[in-house]
Amino acid sequence: MIKIGLISDTHSFLDERILHHLETVDEIWHAGDIGDISILDRLPKEKQYRIITGNIDDLEARQQYPEELLFEVDGLKVLMIHIGGTPPRYANGIKEKLRHSQAKVFVCGHSHICKVVFDKELDCLYMNPGAVGQHGFHLMRTLLIFEVEKGKIQNLRVVELGKRGK
C-alpha cells in the first residue's frame, strides 16, 4: 500500500497546514501551478515526488519539471496534466491522451475546484485536488489523501485546509 498526498495550485504558497498532512504520505503529487519553485524545498523529505508545471510556472520550473507525467504506482496507471477540463468536457486533446495511455486515473489542477468523479466512458477516475494556495477564486483550500494498493484507490479523503486568505 502506498499513501499519496495530492496537491495543486500552490501559487508560491505552502503553509504548516499543508505540510502537516504531507508528512504522513509516501508520495507527494503536485498537479501544477507551483509558482516559486523554492517552495518545493519545504516539502517533507524522503518522499517520492511527482510534480508537473502549470500555466503560471516560469522557465526555471519548466526546465526542472515536465508539463505532463504518465506513470504507474502499484499497478495503477496515472496521467497528470495541469489543465484537463472536467468530465465530460475535457480540455482539447485530453480524451485522446487518456484513451491512448490507457490511464485509469487522470489528475489535473487549474480549476481550483476539488472534484473526484468516475468517467464511465473512459473507464477512468478523474481527480482534481482543488487548490492549496491563497491565489485564485476558490473559497476553501483543499488537498486529497488516498492510498493505492494493487491498482486500486482506497481510503480517499478530502482535506479542507481552511478558507483562502485565512
Order of alpha helices (4+ residues) and beta strands (2+ residues): beta-alpha-beta-beta-alpha-beta-beta-beta-beta-alpha-beta-beta-beta-beta-beta
